[in-house]
Amino acid sequence: MTKGSASKSPTRQGKRATGAAKGSGLGQKALHREATTGRLVVSKARFEAVMQAAERSGLLNEKGGRIGGRVSPALIRQAKRQTGIKTDTDLIEFALATVALEDDFADVFRESRGKVAPNLKLGF
């Protein structure tokens, strides 16, 4: 892998360079249907939001790690179709960042069921 291929994707560089990433997640759907095929794809805003959050969290500071493995070509094709991501590197980075940044909201919410403090003022 050359240094050029390990750099940030042109999509992310371009958005940062133009300032379009600022507030990009607001008011835009995370998924949309591709006009020609009708398939759901991840919006550029969602991709940007995940990658910016990963960057702010320090997850993208170093690009020295390598990952390798055998994966079904059909899985890669489908993941690229679903996300709209073109390169393997961006796809892997987005997938890993999505997993790394995932919160435990559903689990925490489920665990708190029925545990409202009796002295909590609900306003009615």
C-alpha positions as a Markdown table, in Angstrom:
| # | Residue | x | y | z |
|---|---|---|---|---|
| 1 | Met | 0.0 | 0.0 | 0.0 |
| 2 | Thr | 1.4 | 3.4 | -1.0 |
| 3 | Lys | 1.3 | 6.5 | 1.2 |
| 4 | Gly | -1.2 | 8.1 | -1.2 |
| 5 | Ser | -3.7 | 5.2 | -0.8 |
| 6 | Ala | -3.4 | 5.4 | 3.0 |
| 7 | Ser | -4.4 | 9.1 | 3.1 |
| 8 | Lys | -7.9 | 10.4 | 3.8 |
| 9 | Ser | -10.4 | 9.8 | 1.0 |
| 10 | Pro | -10.9 | 12.6 | -1.5 |
| 11 | Thr | -14.6 | 12.8 | -0.4 |
| 12 | Arg | -13.6 | 13.5 | 3.2 |
| 13 | Gln | -10.8 | 15.9 | 2.1 |
| 14 | Gly | -13.0 | 17.8 | -0.3 |
| 15 | Lys | -15.8 | 18.3 | 2.3 |
| 16 | Arg | -13.4 | 19.4 | 4.9 |
| 17 | Ala | -11.6 | 21.7 | 2.5 |
| 18 | Thr | -14.8 | 23.4 | 1.4 |
| 19 | Gly | -16.3 | 23.5 | 4.9 |
| 20 | Ala | -19.4 | 21.5 | 3.9 |
| 21 | Ala | -18.9 | 19.0 | 6.7 |
| 22 | Lys | -19.9 | 21.6 | 9.3 |
| 23 | Gly | -23.4 | 20.6 | 10.5 |
| 24 | Ser | -23.7 | 18.1 | 7.6 |
| 25 | Gly | -25.7 | 15.6 | 9.6 |
| 26 | Leu | -28.5 | 18.0 | 10.3 |
| 27 | Gly | -31.7 | 17.7 | 8.4 |
| 28 | Gln | -30.4 | 15.0 | 6.1 |
| 29 | Lys | -31.5 | 11.4 | 6.0 |
| 30 | Ala | -28.9 | 8.8 | 7.0 |
| 31 | Leu | -30.2 | 6.5 | 4.3 |
| 32 | His | -31.6 | 7.3 | 0.9 |
| 33 | Arg | -32.7 | 5.3 | -2.2 |
| 34 | Glu | -30.5 | 5.3 | -5.2 |
| 35 | Ala | -32.6 | 6.7 | -8.1 |
| 36 | Thr | -31.4 | 4.2 | -10.7 |
| 37 | Thr | -31.6 | 0.9 | -8.7 |
| 38 | Gly | -33.8 | 1.8 | -5.8 |
| 39 | Arg | -31.2 | 0.4 | -3.3 |
| 40 | Leu | -30.7 | 2.0 | 0.1 |
| 41 | Val | -27.4 | 3.7 | 0.5 |
| 42 | Val | -25.7 | 5.5 | 3.4 |
| 43 | Ser | -25.8 | 9.3 | 2.8 |
| 44 | Lys | -22.6 | 11.2 | 2.5 |
| 45 | Ala | -23.7 | 13.1 | 5.6 |
| 46 | Arg | -23.8 | 9.9 | 7.6 |
| 47 | Phe | -20.4 | 8.8 | 6.3 |
| 48 | Glu | -19.0 | 12.2 | 7.2 |
| 49 | Ala | -20.6 | 12.3 | 10.6 |
| 50 | Val | -19.2 | 8.8 | 11.5 |
| 51 | Met | -15.7 | 9.6 | 10.2 |
| 52 | Gln | -15.6 | 13.0 | 11.9 |
| 53 | Ala | -16.7 | 11.5 | 15.2 |
| 54 | Ala | -14.0 | 8.8 | 14.8 |
| 55 | Glu | -11.4 | 11.5 | 14.1 |
| 56 | Arg | -12.5 | 13.6 | 17.1 |
| 57 | Ser | -12.3 | 10.5 | 19.3 |
| 58 | Gly | -8.7 | 10.0 | 18.1 |
| 59 | Leu | -9.4 | 6.8 | 16.4 |
| 60 | Leu | -8.0 | 8.0 | 13.0 |
| 61 | Asn | -4.8 | 9.6 | 14.2 |
| 62 | Glu | -2.4 | 7.0 | 13.1 |
| 63 | Lys | -2.6 | 5.0 | 9.9 |
| 64 | Gly | 0.0 | 2.4 | 10.7 |
| 65 | Gly | -2.3 | -0.6 | 11.3 |
| 66 | Arg | -3.0 | -3.2 | 8.7 |
| 67 | Ile | -5.9 | -5.6 | 8.5 |
| 68 | Gly | -6.2 | -8.6 | 6.3 |
| 69 | Gly | -8.5 | -11.5 | 5.9 |
| 70 | Arg | -10.5 | -13.5 | 3.4 |
| 71 | Val | -13.9 | -12.1 | 2.8 |
| 72 | Ser | -16.6 | -13.1 | 0.3 |
| 73 | Pro | -16.5 | -10.8 | -2.8 |
| 74 | Ala | -20.3 | -10.8 | -2.7 |
| 75 | Leu | -20.2 | -9.4 | 0.9 |
| 76 | Ile | -17.9 | -6.6 | -0.2 |
| 77 | Arg | -20.0 | -5.8 | -3.3 |
| 78 | Gln | -23.2 | -5.7 | -1.3 |
| 79 | Ala | -21.6 | -3.5 | 1.5 |
| 80 | Lys | -20.4 | -1.1 | -1.1 |
| 81 | Arg | -23.8 | -1.0 | -2.8 |
| 82 | Gln | -25.5 | -0.4 | 0.5 |
| 83 | Thr | -23.2 | 2.3 | 1.6 |
| 84 | Gly | -22.2 | 4.0 | -1.6 |
| 85 | Ile | -18.6 | 3.7 | -0.6 |
| 86 | Lys | -16.3 | 3.0 | -3.5 |
| 87 | Thr | -12.9 | 2.0 | -2.0 |
| 88 | Asp | -12.1 | -1.0 | 0.2 |
| 89 | Thr | -10.1 | 1.2 | 2.6 |
| 90 | Asp | -13.0 | 3.6 | 3.2 |
| 91 | Leu | -15.4 | 0.7 | 3.5 |
| 92 | Ile | -13.3 | -1.0 | 6.2 |
| 93 | Glu | -12.6 | 2.3 | 8.0 |
| 94 | Phe | -16.3 | 3.3 | 8.0 |
| 95 | Ala | -17.4 | -0.2 | 9.2 |
| 96 | Leu | -14.8 | -0.3 | 12.0 |
| 97 | Ala | -15.6 | 3.3 | 13.0 |
| 98 | Thr | -19.3 | 2.5 | 13.2 |
| 99 | Val | -18.7 | -0.4 | 15.5 |
| 100 | Ala | -16.1 | 1.5 | 17.6 |
| 101 | Leu | -18.4 | 4.5 | 18.1 |
| 102 | Glu | -21.6 | 2.5 | 18.8 |
| 103 | Asp | -23.1 | 3.5 | 22.1 |
| 104 | Asp | -25.0 | 1.1 | 24.4 |
| 105 | Phe | -28.2 | 3.2 | 24.5 |
| 106 | Ala | -30.6 | 0.4 | 23.8 |
| 107 | Asp | -29.0 | -1.8 | 26.5 |
| 108 | Val | -28.9 | 1.0 | 29.1 |
| 109 | Phe | -32.5 | 2.0 | 28.2 |
| 110 | Arg | -33.7 | -1.6 | 28.6 |
| 111 | Glu | -31.9 | -2.0 | 31.9 |
| 112 | Ser | -33.5 | 1.2 | 33.3 |
| 113 | Arg | -37.0 | 0.0 | 32.6 |
| 114 | Gly | -39.2 | 0.3 | 35.7 |
| 115 | Lys | -36.5 | 2.1 | 37.7 |
| 116 | Val | -37.8 | 5.6 | 37.9 |
| 117 | Ala | -37.0 | 7.2 | 41.2 |
| 118 | Pro | -40.2 | 7.8 | 43.2 |
| 119 | Asn | -39.2 | 11.4 | 44.0 |
| 120 | Leu | -38.6 | 12.3 | 40.3 |
| 121 | Lys | -40.8 | 15.3 | 39.3 |
| 122 | Leu | -42.3 | 14.7 | 35.9 |
| 123 | Gly | -44.1 | 18.0 | 35.6 |
| 124 | Phe | -47.7 | 16.8 | 35.7 |
